[in-house]
């Protein structure tokens, strides 16, 4: 029961964040990072698998990354590849900072897949805004 409540709480929070993000109009000053995520293993995800993609400021090495944008959703019977769109306010981006996108897939609170490389975006030399992320299986 506690696990179901926790999963439901995470889902509601994700939906609220997503709704707030979607309320932003396509006006200037709103940027986005888009892409897809997949993994190599031939494993089907259950309906309740929670997929989370995060855009973070990873500039400081000795401090936790500051989350700029996050998108979470349930697999709901779908399988990889999944697409994502992370919106952010361009005014909040500092040219001297480093930003990265990470992703994870959890089932019943257990980590199944995660990104294991730094996927730099926005202020990287290529000004990346389109990514195809490859997740690896988490050790069980």
RAGIHU-V727259 format. One record per backbone hydrogen bond with DSSP energy under -0.5 kcal/mol. CO is the residue of the C=O (numbers start at 1). NH is the residue of the N-H. If there is no record, write none. Layout:
co=CO nh=NH
co=CO nh=NH
This chain:
co=1 nh=5
co=2 nh=6
co=3 nh=7
co=4 nh=8
co=5 nh=9
co=6 nh=10
co=7 nh=11
co=8 nh=12
co=9 nh=13
co=10 nh=14
co=11 nh=15
co=12 nh=16
co=13 nh=17
co=14 nh=18
co=15 nh=19
co=16 nh=20
co=17 nh=21
co=18 nh=22
co=19 nh=23
co=21 nh=24
co=27 nh=30
co=29 nh=31
co=29 nh=90
co=29 nh=91
co=31 nh=88
co=33 nh=86
co=34 nh=131
co=35 nh=84
co=36 nh=133
co=37 nh=81
co=37 nh=82
co=38 nh=135
co=41 nh=43
co=46 nh=49
co=47 nh=76
co=49 nh=51
co=49 nh=75
co=50 nh=106
co=51 nh=73
co=52 nh=104
co=53 nh=71
co=54 nh=56
co=54 nh=102
co=55 nh=68
co=55 nh=69
co=56 nh=58
co=56 nh=100
co=57 nh=66
co=59 nh=61
co=60 nh=63
co=65 nh=67
co=66 nh=57
co=69 nh=55
co=71 nh=53
co=73 nh=51
co=75 nh=78
co=82 nh=37
co=84 nh=35
co=85 nh=87
co=86 nh=33
co=88 nh=31
co=88 nh=90
co=89 nh=92
co=90 nh=93
co=93 nh=95
co=94 nh=97
co=98 nh=58
co=99 nh=121
co=100 nh=56
co=102 nh=54
co=103 nh=115
co=104 nh=52
co=105 nh=112
co=105 nh=113
co=106 nh=50
co=107 nh=110
co=110 nh=107
co=112 nh=138
co=113 nh=105
co=114 nh=136
co=117 nh=119
co=118 nh=120
co=119 nh=101
co=121 nh=99
co=121 nh=123
co=124 nh=127
co=128 nh=122
co=129 nh=34
co=131 nh=36
co=131 nh=133
co=133 nh=38
co=133 nh=135
co=135 nh=40
co=136 nh=114
